[in-house]
Amino acid sequence: MSSTPPEHPGELIDRVRAAAAARTPLRIAGGDTKAFLGEPVAGAALSTTGWSGIVSYEPTELVVTVRAGTALAELEAVLAERGQCFPFEPPHFAPGGTVGGMVAAGLSGPARASAGSVRDHVLGARFINGRGEHLTFGGQVMKNVAGYDLSRSLAGSLGTLGLITEVSLKVLPVAPAEATLVFERGPHEALEQLHRWGGQPLPINASCWVKDDTQPTAPELLFVRLRGAVAAVESACERLVREAGGTRMDNAQAGPDWADCRDQRLPFFNAPAPDLCLWRLSVPQTAPVLALPWAQLIEWQGAQRWLWAPAGAAGEIRAATAAVNGHATLFRAGADGAPGVPRFDRSSPAIDAITRRLRAECDPAGIFNPGRMG
C-alpha cells in the first residue's frame, strides 16, 4: 500500500523557480473544488493533481503520508478498508478534491467541535517555498522537537505560503457506534440545550439546528449525533430521548444527511436569490442567537453559523459577530462576485504583522495565490 516517490517533484520546483525569477503570480490548484474560497486570484495555474499517491500508511500507528495531489475520496476509501477515517470530516463540496486542497483550505465538517480540526491532525508536511526550495517540517508523530513547525501553519493558508507536496496525517478508527437524535426546538432553546449537554459526559459528536424556510410549515429541528462506544451511545440515546423528548433516526437516513450537511447540499445551502452571499459566522459556542434578520443554520454546538445575506450587509453582520468575540467570512459570493466587500475580517495588528513576516519569509517574490486572503 505504498509507493516510492522521486527524490524531488522536479517539474513543480522548476515551475516555481521560473515564476519567482519572472515574478509571475501562480494560482495553486488541486481539484479546484474550493476555488470559491477567499478573494479571486489571477495567475498561471499550478496544479498538483499529477503529483499523487500514498507514500506510506501504517494502520497500527494511525499515520498516513500522502502526496498532495492524491484524490481525497481515494484516500478516504483506503482508510475505510482498514476501519479508519479522518475524524474531522473534511468537506468535499464536489468530486475531485485533493488532500493538498483539504489541508490548504483547513475546513472541517460537522464533527469539528468534538474531533478537532484539520490542523490538529497534521503531523508533518513537505512544501516548495517561493525560492523553489523543497522543505520538510514536522514528522510522523504528534510531538517533535525539530524547531518551528510550519506544517500546521499550512493548514488554512489557502496556498499563500507555498506549494504543499506531501503531508503526514493522523487518522483514527471509525467509532464503534453512532446514533442521531432529532428534537423540535427553536434556536434559543436548541442552544441552551446544547450548552447544558456540553457540560455533561455525553458522547456528542456533532449537532445541526436548521429550519427549511422553503416550507412555511416546516418545523425547527435540532439534530444531534452521538459517536463512541456502543454502551455509551446507547445509554446516552435512552437518556436524551427520555429527558428531552427526542426521536432516534435510522442511520441509513441520518448518514447521508450528515454528508449533505458537510458538503453543503442541504436545502438551506441553495441560494434563495442569485445576489445573496453565504456568510460563515465563527463565534464562541456559548454565544446567544444573533439578532440578524436572516435565517441561519447552526453547527458545531453553536460555534459555526451560516446565513444568506446581501454583500451590502457586511457591516451589520461583522458588527454582530464582533460583539460576541467572533468573526464573519464571506464564504460564497453572490452572482455579482460581491465587489469591494472583503471576504475575511481584518486581523489584529499583531496577527497581521506575524502573517506578513511569515509570508515574506516563505514567498519573498509574492507569487503564491497573491491577494487570496486579502
Contacts in CASP RR format, 6 or more apart in sequence:
PFRMAT RR
TARGET T0000
AUTHOR 0000-0000-0000
METHOD contacts of the structure
MODEL  1
MSSTPPEHPGELIDRVRAAAAARTPLRIAGGDTKAFLGEPVAGAALSTTG
WSGIVSYEPTELVVTVRAGTALAELEAVLAERGQCFPFEPPHFAPGGTVG
GMVAAGLSGPARASAGSVRDHVLGARFINGRGEHLTFGGQVMKNVAGYDL
SRSLAGSLGTLGLITEVSLKVLPVAPAEATLVFERGPHEALEQLHRWGGQ
PLPINASCWVKDDTQPTAPELLFVRLRGAVAAVESACERLVREAGGTRMD
NAQAGPDWADCRDQRLPFFNAPAPDLCLWRLSVPQTAPVLALPWAQLIEW
QGAQRWLWAPAGAAGEIRAATAAVNGHATLFRAGADGAPGVPRFDRSSPA
IDAITRRLRAECDPAGIFNPGRMG
1 54 0 8 1.000
1 57 0 8 1.000
1 78 0 8 1.000
2 54 0 8 1.000
2 55 0 8 1.000
2 56 0 8 1.000
2 57 0 8 1.000
3 53 0 8 1.000
3 54 0 8 1.000
3 55 0 8 1.000
5 53 0 8 1.000
5 55 0 8 1.000
5 67 0 8 1.000
5 166 0 8 1.000
8 134 0 8 1.000
9 51 0 8 1.000
9 128 0 8 1.000
9 134 0 8 1.000
9 165 0 8 1.000
12 46 0 8 1.000
12 48 0 8 1.000
12 51 0 8 1.000
12 128 0 8 1.000
12 163 0 8 1.000
12 165 0 8 1.000
13 128 0 8 1.000
13 132 0 8 1.000
13 134 0 8 1.000
15 26 0 8 1.000
15 46 0 8 1.000
16 26 0 8 1.000
16 46 0 8 1.000
16 128 0 8 1.000
16 130 0 8 1.000
16 132 0 8 1.000
16 163 0 8 1.000
16 367 0 8 1.000
17 131 0 8 1.000
17 132 0 8 1.000
18 24 0 8 1.000
19 25 0 8 1.000
19 26 0 8 1.000
19 44 0 8 1.000
19 46 0 8 1.000
19 365 0 8 1.000
19 367 0 8 1.000
20 130 0 8 1.000
20 131 0 8 1.000
20 132 0 8 1.000
20 364 0 8 1.000
20 365 0 8 1.000
20 367 0 8 1.000
23 365 0 8 1.000
23 366 0 8 1.000
23 367 0 8 1.000
24 43 0 8 1.000
24 44 0 8 1.000
24 367 0 8 1.000
25 41 0 8 1.000
25 42 0 8 1.000
25 43 0 8 1.000
25 44 0 8 1.000
25 366 0 8 1.000
25 367 0 8 1.000
25 369 0 8 1.000
25 370 0 8 1.000
26 43 0 8 1.000
26 44 0 8 1.000
26 45 0 8 1.000
26 46 0 8 1.000
26 163 0 8 1.000
26 367 0 8 1.000
26 368 0 8 1.000
26 369 0 8 1.000
27 41 0 8 1.000
27 42 0 8 1.000
27 43 0 8 1.000
27 44 0 8 1.000
27 45 0 8 1.000
27 46 0 8 1.000
27 369 0 8 1.000
28 46 0 8 1.000
28 48 0 8 1.000
28 104 0 8 1.000
28 159 0 8 1.000
28 162 0 8 1.000
28 163 0 8 1.000
28 368 0 8 1.000
28 369 0 8 1.000
29 35 0 8 1.000
29 45 0 8 1.000
29 46 0 8 1.000
29 47 0 8 1.000
29 48 0 8 1.000
30 47 0 8 1.000
30 48 0 8 1.000
30 49 0 8 1.000
30 68 0 8 1.000
30 69 0 8 1.000
30 97 0 8 1.000
30 98 0 8 1.000
30 100 0 8 1.000
30 101 0 8 1.000
31 47 0 8 1.000
31 49 0 8 1.000
31 96 0 8 1.000
31 97 0 8 1.000
31 98 0 8 1.000
31 101 0 8 1.000
33 92 0 8 1.000
33 93 0 8 1.000
33 94 0 8 1.000
33 95 0 8 1.000
33 96 0 8 1.000
33 97 0 8 1.000
34 93 0 8 1.000
34 97 0 8 1.000
34 101 0 8 1.000
34 105 0 8 1.000
34 107 0 8 1.000
36 331 0 8 1.000
36 332 0 8 1.000
36 333 0 8 1.000
37 105 0 8 1.000
37 158 0 8 1.000
37 331 0 8 1.000
37 343 0 8 1.000
37 372 0 8 1.000
38 158 0 8 1.000
38 330 0 8 1.000
38 343 0 8 1.000
38 344 0 8 1.000
38 372 0 8 1.000
38 373 0 8 1.000
38 374 0 8 1.000
39 342 0 8 1.000
39 343 0 8 1.000
39 371 0 8 1.000
39 372 0 8 1.000
39 373 0 8 1.000
39 374 0 8 1.000
41 369 0 8 1.000
41 370 0 8 1.000
41 371 0 8 1.000
41 372 0 8 1.000
46 163 0 8 1.000
48 67 0 8 1.000
48 68 0 8 1.000
48 69 0 8 1.000
48 98 0 8 1.000
48 100 0 8 1.000
48 163 0 8 1.000
48 164 0 8 1.000
48 165 0 8 1.000
49 69 0 8 1.000
49 98 0 8 1.000
50 69 0 8 1.000
51 67 0 8 1.000
51 68 0 8 1.000
51 69 0 8 1.000
51 165 0 8 1.000
52 67 0 8 1.000
52 68 0 8 1.000
52 69 0 8 1.000
52 70 0 8 1.000
52 71 0 8 1.000
52 98 0 8 1.000
53 66 0 8 1.000
53 67 0 8 1.000
53 69 0 8 1.000
53 70 0 8 1.000
54 64 0 8 1.000
54 65 0 8 1.000
54 66 0 8 1.000
54 67 0 8 1.000
54 70 0 8 1.000
54 75 0 8 1.000
54 78 0 8 1.000
55 65 0 8 1.000
55 66 0 8 1.000
55 67 0 8 1.000
55 166 0 8 1.000
56 63 0 8 1.000
56 64 0 8 1.000
56 65 0 8 1.000
57 63 0 8 1.000
57 64 0 8 1.000
57 65 0 8 1.000
57 78 0 8 1.000
58 64 0 8 1.000
59 82 0 8 1.000
59 84 0 8 1.000
61 140 0 8 1.000
62 84 0 8 1.000
62 170 0 8 1.000
62 171 0 8 1.000
62 172 0 8 1.000
62 173 0 8 1.000
63 123 0 8 1.000
63 140 0 8 1.000
63 141 0 8 1.000
63 168 0 8 1.000
63 169 0 8 1.000
63 170 0 8 1.000
63 171 0 8 1.000
64 75 0 8 1.000
64 78 0 8 1.000
64 79 0 8 1.000
64 168 0 8 1.000
64 169 0 8 1.000
64 171 0 8 1.000
65 140 0 8 1.000
65 166 0 8 1.000
65 167 0 8 1.000
65 168 0 8 1.000
65 169 0 8 1.000
66 75 0 8 1.000
66 99 0 8 1.000
66 166 0 8 1.000
66 167 0 8 1.000
66 169 0 8 1.000
67 99 0 8 1.000
67 165 0 8 1.000
67 166 0 8 1.000
68 98 0 8 1.000
68 99 0 8 1.000
68 100 0 8 1.000
68 101 0 8 1.000
68 103 0 8 1.000
68 163 0 8 1.000
68 164 0 8 1.000
68 165 0 8 1.000
68 166 0 8 1.000
68 167 0 8 1.000
69 98 0 8 1.000
69 99 0 8 1.000
69 100 0 8 1.000
70 98 0 8 1.000
70 99 0 8 1.000
70 100 0 8 1.000
71 96 0 8 1.000
71 97 0 8 1.000
71 98 0 8 1.000
71 99 0 8 1.000
72 90 0 8 1.000
72 92 0 8 1.000
72 96 0 8 1.000
72 97 0 8 1.000
72 98 0 8 1.000
72 99 0 8 1.000
72 101 0 8 1.000
72 102 0 8 1.000
73 92 0 8 1.000
73 95 0 8 1.000
73 96 0 8 1.000
73 97 0 8 1.000
75 99 0 8 1.000
76 85 0 8 1.000
76 86 0 8 1.000
79 85 0 8 1.000
79 86 0 8 1.000
79 171 0 8 1.000
80 174 0 8 1.000
83 173 0 8 1.000
83 174 0 8 1.000
84 171 0 8 1.000
84 172 0 8 1.000
84 173 0 8 1.000
84 174 0 8 1.000
85 171 0 8 1.000
85 172 0 8 1.000
85 173 0 8 1.000
85 174 0 8 1.000
86 121 0 8 1.000
86 169 0 8 1.000
86 171 0 8 1.000
86 172 0 8 1.000
87 111 0 8 1.000
87 115 0 8 1.000
87 116 0 8 1.000
87 121 0 8 1.000
87 171 0 8 1.000
87 172 0 8 1.000
88 108 0 8 1.000
88 109 0 8 1.000
88 111 0 8 1.000
88 112 0 8 1.000
88 115 0 8 1.000
88 116 0 8 1.000
88 117 0 8 1.000
88 118 0 8 1.000
88 120 0 8 1.000
88 121 0 8 1.000
89 108 0 8 1.000
89 109 0 8 1.000
89 110 0 8 1.000
89 111 0 8 1.000
89 112 0 8 1.000
89 115 0 8 1.000
89 262 0 8 1.000
90 102 0 8 1.000
90 106 0 8 1.000
90 107 0 8 1.000
90 108 0 8 1.000
90 109 0 8 1.000
90 118 0 8 1.000
91 107 0 8 1.000
91 108 0 8 1.000
91 109 0 8 1.000
91 262 0 8 1.000
91 263 0 8 1.000
91 264 0 8 1.000
92 262 0 8 1.000
92 263 0 8 1.000
93 263 0 8 1.000
93 264 0 8 1.000
99 167 0 8 1.000
99 169 0 8 1.000
100 164 0 8 1.000
100 167 0 8 1.000
101 164 0 8 1.000
102 118 0 8 1.000
103 118 0 8 1.000
103 122 0 8 1.000
103 125 0 8 1.000
103 154 0 8 1.000
103 155 0 8 1.000
103 156 0 8 1.000
103 164 0 8 1.000
103 167 0 8 1.000
104 154 0 8 1.000
104 155 0 8 1.000
104 156 0 8 1.000
104 157 0 8 1.000
104 158 0 8 1.000
104 159 0 8 1.000
104 164 0 8 1.000
105 118 0 8 1.000
105 156 0 8 1.000
105 158 0 8 1.000
106 117 0 8 1.000
106 118 0 8 1.000
106 119 0 8 1.000
106 155 0 8 1.000
106 156 0 8 1.000
107 118 0 8 1.000
107 156 0 8 1.000
108 115 0 8 1.000
108 116 0 8 1.000
108 117 0 8 1.000
108 118 0 8 1.000
109 206 0 8 1.000
109 261 0 8 1.000
109 262 0 8 1.000
109 299 0 8 1.000
110 205 0 8 1.000
110 206 0 8 1.000
110 207 0 8 1.000
110 208 0 8 1.000
110 225 0 8 1.000
110 258 0 8 1.000
110 261 0 8 1.000
110 262 0 8 1.000
110 299 0 8 1.000
110 300 0 8 1.000
111 205 0 8 1.000
111 206 0 8 1.000
111 225 0 8 1.000
111 227 0 8 1.000
112 299 0 8 1.000
112 300 0 8 1.000
112 303 0 8 1.000
112 304 0 8 1.000
113 206 0 8 1.000
113 207 0 8 1.000
113 285 0 8 1.000
113 299 0 8 1.000
113 300 0 8 1.000
113 301 0 8 1.000
113 302 0 8 1.000
113 303 0 8 1.000
113 304 0 8 1.000
114 204 0 8 1.000
114 205 0 8 1.000
114 206 0 8 1.000
114 301 0 8 1.000
115 172 0 8 1.000
115 205 0 8 1.000
117 155 0 8 1.000
118 155 0 8 1.000
118 156 0 8 1.000
119 152 0 8 1.000
119 155 0 8 1.000
119 156 0 8 1.000
121 169 0 8 1.000
121 170 0 8 1.000
121 171 0 8 1.000
122 151 0 8 1.000
122 152 0 8 1.000
122 154 0 8 1.000
122 155 0 8 1.000
122 167 0 8 1.000
122 168 0 8 1.000
122 169 0 8 1.000
122 170 0 8 1.000
123 138 0 8 1.000
123 139 0 8 1.000
123 140 0 8 1.000
123 141 0 8 1.000
123 142 0 8 1.000
123 151 0 8 1.000
123 168 0 8 1.000
123 169 0 8 1.000
123 170 0 8 1.000
124 136 0 8 1.000
124 137 0 8 1.000
124 138 0 8 1.000
124 139 0 8 1.000
124 140 0 8 1.000
124 149 0 8 1.000
124 151 0 8 1.000
124 167 0 8 1.000
124 168 0 8 1.000
125 136 0 8 1.000
125 137 0 8 1.000
125 138 0 8 1.000
125 150 0 8 1.000
125 151 0 8 1.000
125 154 0 8 1.000
125 164 0 8 1.000
125 166 0 8 1.000
125 167 0 8 1.000
125 168 0 8 1.000
126 134 0 8 1.000
126 135 0 8 1.000
126 136 0 8 1.000
126 137 0 8 1.000
126 164 0 8 1.000
126 165 0 8 1.000
126 166 0 8 1.000
126 167 0 8 1.000
127 134 0 8 1.000
127 135 0 8 1.000
127 137 0 8 1.000
127 150 0 8 1.000
127 154 0 8 1.000
127 161 0 8 1.000
127 162 0 8 1.000
127 163 0 8 1.000
127 164 0 8 1.000
127 165 0 8 1.000
128 134 0 8 1.000
128 135 0 8 1.000
128 162 0 8 1.000
128 163 0 8 1.000
128 165 0 8 1.000
129 135 0 8 1.000
129 161 0 8 1.000
129 162 0 8 1.000
129 362 0 8 1.000
129 363 0 8 1.000
130 162 0 8 1.000
130 362 0 8 1.000
130 363 0 8 1.000
130 364 0 8 1.000
130 365 0 8 1.000
130 366 0 8 1.000
130 367 0 8 1.000
130 368 0 8 1.000
131 364 0 8 1.000
134 165 0 8 1.000
135 150 0 8 1.000
137 146 0 8 1.000
137 148 0 8 1.000
137 149 0 8 1.000
137 150 0 8 1.000
137 151 0 8 1.000
138 144 0 8 1.000
138 146 0 8 1.000
138 149 0 8 1.000
138 151 0 8 1.000
138 168 0 8 1.000
139 146 0 8 1.000
139 151 0 8 1.000
139 168 0 8 1.000
140 168 0 8 1.000
142 170 0 8 1.000
150 161 0 8 1.000
150 362 0 8 1.000
151 167 0 8 1.000
153 161 0 8 1.000
153 358 0 8 1.000
154 161 0 8 1.000
154 162 0 8 1.000
154 164 0 8 1.000
157 373 0 8 1.000
158 369 0 8 1.000
158 372 0 8 1.000
158 373 0 8 1.000
159 368 0 8 1.000
159 369 0 8 1.000
159 372 0 8 1.000
160 359 0 8 1.000
160 363 0 8 1.000
160 368 0 8 1.000
160 369 0 8 1.000
160 370 0 8 1.000
160 371 0 8 1.000
160 372 0 8 1.000
160 373 0 8 1.000
161 358 0 8 1.000
161 359 0 8 1.000
161 362 0 8 1.000
161 363 0 8 1.000
161 368 0 8 1.000
162 362 0 8 1.000
162 363 0 8 1.000
162 368 0 8 1.000
163 368 0 8 1.000
175 205 0 8 1.000
175 227 0 8 1.000
175 228 0 8 1.000
176 228 0 8 1.000
176 229 0 8 1.000
176 230 0 8 1.000
177 226 0 8 1.000
177 227 0 8 1.000
177 228 0 8 1.000
177 229 0 8 1.000
177 230 0 8 1.000
177 232 0 8 1.000
177 233 0 8 1.000
177 234 0 8 1.000
178 205 0 8 1.000
178 225 0 8 1.000
178 226 0 8 1.000
178 227 0 8 1.000
178 228 0 8 1.000
178 233 0 8 1.000
178 251 0 8 1.000
179 225 0 8 1.000
179 226 0 8 1.000
179 233 0 8 1.000
179 234 0 8 1.000
179 236 0 8 1.000
179 237 0 8 1.000
179 248 0 8 1.000
179 249 0 8 1.000
179 251 0 8 1.000
180 223 0 8 1.000
180 224 0 8 1.000
180 225 0 8 1.000
180 226 0 8 1.000
180 248 0 8 1.000
180 249 0 8 1.000
180 251 0 8 1.000
180 254 0 8 1.000
180 255 0 8 1.000
180 257 0 8 1.000
180 258 0 8 1.000
181 223 0 8 1.000
181 224 0 8 1.000
181 226 0 8 1.000
181 237 0 8 1.000
181 240 0 8 1.000
181 241 0 8 1.000
181 246 0 8 1.000
181 247 0 8 1.000
181 248 0 8 1.000
181 249 0 8 1.000
182 221 0 8 1.000
182 222 0 8 1.000
182 223 0 8 1.000
182 224 0 8 1.000
182 246 0 8 1.000
182 247 0 8 1.000
182 249 0 8 1.000
183 190 0 8 1.000
183 193 0 8 1.000
183 221 0 8 1.000
183 222 0 8 1.000
183 224 0 8 1.000
183 244 0 8 1.000
183 245 0 8 1.000
183 246 0 8 1.000
183 247 0 8 1.000
184 219 0 8 1.000
184 220 0 8 1.000
184 221 0 8 1.000
184 222 0 8 1.000
185 193 0 8 1.000
185 209 0 8 1.000
185 220 0 8 1.000
185 221 0 8 1.000
185 222 0 8 1.000
186 209 0 8 1.000
186 220 0 8 1.000
186 222 0 8 1.000
187 209 0 8 1.000
187 220 0 8 1.000
187 289 0 8 1.000
187 296 0 8 1.000
187 298 0 8 1.000
188 288 0 8 1.000
188 289 0 8 1.000
190 209 0 8 1.000
190 220 0 8 1.000
190 222 0 8 1.000
190 298 0 8 1.000
191 209 0 8 1.000
191 288 0 8 1.000
191 289 0 8 1.000
191 298 0 8 1.000
191 302 0 8 1.000
193 222 0 8 1.000
193 244 0 8 1.000
194 207 0 8 1.000
194 222 0 8 1.000
194 224 0 8 1.000
194 285 0 8 1.000
194 301 0 8 1.000
194 302 0 8 1.000
195 285 0 8 1.000
195 286 0 8 1.000
197 204 0 8 1.000
197 224 0 8 1.000
197 240 0 8 1.000
198 204 0 8 1.000
198 301 0 8 1.000
202 226 0 8 1.000
202 236 0 8 1.000
202 240 0 8 1.000
203 226 0 8 1.000
203 227 0 8 1.000
203 228 0 8 1.000
203 229 0 8 1.000
203 232 0 8 1.000
203 233 0 8 1.000
203 236 0 8 1.000
204 224 0 8 1.000
204 225 0 8 1.000
204 226 0 8 1.000
204 236 0 8 1.000
204 301 0 8 1.000
205 225 0 8 1.000
205 226 0 8 1.000
205 227 0 8 1.000
205 228 0 8 1.000
206 224 0 8 1.000
206 225 0 8 1.000
206 258 0 8 1.000
206 299 0 8 1.000
206 300 0 8 1.000
207 222 0 8 1.000
207 223 0 8 1.000
207 224 0 8 1.000
207 225 0 8 1.000
207 298 0 8 1.000
207 299 0 8 1.000
207 300 0 8 1.000
207 301 0 8 1.000
207 302 0 8 1.000
208 222 0 8 1.000
208 223 0 8 1.000
208 258 0 8 1.000
208 261 0 8 1.000
208 297 0 8 1.000
208 298 0 8 1.000
208 299 0 8 1.000
209 220 0 8 1.000
209 221 0 8 1.000
209 222 0 8 1.000
209 223 0 8 1.000
209 297 0 8 1.000
209 298 0 8 1.000
209 302 0 8 1.000
210 220 0 8 1.000
210 221 0 8 1.000
210 223 0 8 1.000
210 266 0 8 1.000
210 268 0 8 1.000
210 297 0 8 1.000
210 298 0 8 1.000
211 218 0 8 1.000
211 219 0 8 1.000
211 220 0 8 1.000
211 221 0 8 1.000
211 295 0 8 1.000
212 218 0 8 1.000
212 267 0 8 1.000
212 268 0 8 1.000
213 268 0 8 1.000
213 272 0 8 1.000
213 295 0 8 1.000
214 267 0 8 1.000
214 270 0 8 1.000
223 249 0 8 1.000
223 254 0 8 1.000
223 257 0 8 1.000
224 240 0 8 1.000
225 254 0 8 1.000
225 258 0 8 1.000
226 232 0 8 1.000
226 233 0 8 1.000
226 236 0 8 1.000
226 237 0 8 1.000
227 233 0 8 1.000
237 248 0 8 1.000
240 246 0 8 1.000
241 247 0 8 1.000
241 248 0 8 1.000
249 257 0 8 1.000
257 266 0 8 1.000
259 265 0 8 1.000
260 266 0 8 1.000
261 299 0 8 1.000
266 297 0 8 1.000
268 295 0 8 1.000
268 297 0 8 1.000
268 306 0 8 1.000
269 278 0 8 1.000
269 297 0 8 1.000
269 306 0 8 1.000
271 278 0 8 1.000
271 308 0 8 1.000
271 332 0 8 1.000
271 334 0 8 1.000
272 308 0 8 1.000
273 308 0 8 1.000
274 334 0 8 1.000
274 335 0 8 1.000
275 310 0 8 1.000
275 311 0 8 1.000
275 334 0 8 1.000
275 335 0 8 1.000
275 336 0 8 1.000
276 308 0 8 1.000
276 309 0 8 1.000
276 310 0 8 1.000
276 334 0 8 1.000
277 308 0 8 1.000
277 309 0 8 1.000
277 310 0 8 1.000
277 311 0 8 1.000
277 330 0 8 1.000
277 331 0 8 1.000
277 332 0 8 1.000
277 333 0 8 1.000
277 334 0 8 1.000
277 338 0 8 1.000
277 341 0 8 1.000
278 306 0 8 1.000
278 307 0 8 1.000
278 308 0 8 1.000
278 330 0 8 1.000
278 331 0 8 1.000
278 332 0 8 1.000
279 306 0 8 1.000
279 307 0 8 1.000
279 308 0 8 1.000
279 309 0 8 1.000
279 317 0 8 1.000
279 328 0 8 1.000
279 329 0 8 1.000
279 330 0 8 1.000
279 331 0 8 1.000
280 304 0 8 1.000
280 305 0 8 1.000
280 306 0 8 1.000
280 328 0 8 1.000
280 329 0 8 1.000
280 331 0 8 1.000
281 290 0 8 1.000
281 296 0 8 1.000
281 304 0 8 1.000
281 305 0 8 1.000
281 306 0 8 1.000
281 307 0 8 1.000
281 317 0 8 1.000
281 321 0 8 1.000
281 326 0 8 1.000
281 327 0 8 1.000
281 328 0 8 1.000
281 329 0 8 1.000
282 303 0 8 1.000
282 304 0 8 1.000
282 321 0 8 1.000
282 326 0 8 1.000
282 327 0 8 1.000
282 328 0 8 1.000
282 329 0 8 1.000
283 290 0 8 1.000
283 302 0 8 1.000
283 303 0 8 1.000
283 304 0 8 1.000
283 305 0 8 1.000
283 321 0 8 1.000
283 324 0 8 1.000
283 325 0 8 1.000
283 326 0 8 1.000
284 303 0 8 1.000
284 324 0 8 1.000
284 325 0 8 1.000
284 326 0 8 1.000
285 300 0 8 1.000
285 301 0 8 1.000
285 302 0 8 1.000
285 303 0 8 1.000
287 302 0 8 1.000
287 324 0 8 1.000
287 325 0 8 1.000
287 326 0 8 1.000
288 324 0 8 1.000
289 296 0 8 1.000
290 296 0 8 1.000
290 305 0 8 1.000
290 320 0 8 1.000
290 321 0 8 1.000
290 324 0 8 1.000
291 320 0 8 1.000
292 307 0 8 1.000
292 309 0 8 1.000
292 316 0 8 1.000
292 317 0 8 1.000
292 320 0 8 1.000
294 307 0 8 1.000
294 308 0 8 1.000
294 309 0 8 1.000
294 313 0 8 1.000
295 307 0 8 1.000
295 308 0 8 1.000
296 305 0 8 1.000
296 306 0 8 1.000
296 307 0 8 1.000
297 305 0 8 1.000
297 306 0 8 1.000
297 307 0 8 1.000
298 304 0 8 1.000
298 305 0 8 1.000
298 306 0 8 1.000
299 305 0 8 1.000
299 306 0 8 1.000
306 331 0 8 1.000
307 317 0 8 1.000
309 317 0 8 1.000
311 330 0 8 1.000
311 333 0 8 1.000
311 334 0 8 1.000
311 336 0 8 1.000
311 337 0 8 1.000
311 338 0 8 1.000
311 341 0 8 1.000
312 341 0 8 1.000
314 328 0 8 1.000
314 330 0 8 1.000
314 341 0 8 1.000
314 342 0 8 1.000
317 328 0 8 1.000
318 327 0 8 1.000
318 328 0 8 1.000
318 345 0 8 1.000
321 327 0 8 1.000
321 328 0 8 1.000
321 345 0 8 1.000
322 345 0 8 1.000
327 344 0 8 1.000
327 345 0 8 1.000
328 345 0 8 1.000
329 343 0 8 1.000
329 344 0 8 1.000
329 345 0 8 1.000
330 338 0 8 1.000
330 341 0 8 1.000
330 342 0 8 1.000
330 343 0 8 1.000
330 344 0 8 1.000
331 343 0 8 1.000
333 341 0 8 1.000
333 343 0 8 1.000
342 374 0 8 1.000
343 374 0 8 1.000
344 373 0 8 1.000
344 374 0 8 1.000
346 352 0 8 1.000
347 355 0 8 1.000
359 366 0 8 1.000
362 368 0 8 1.000
END
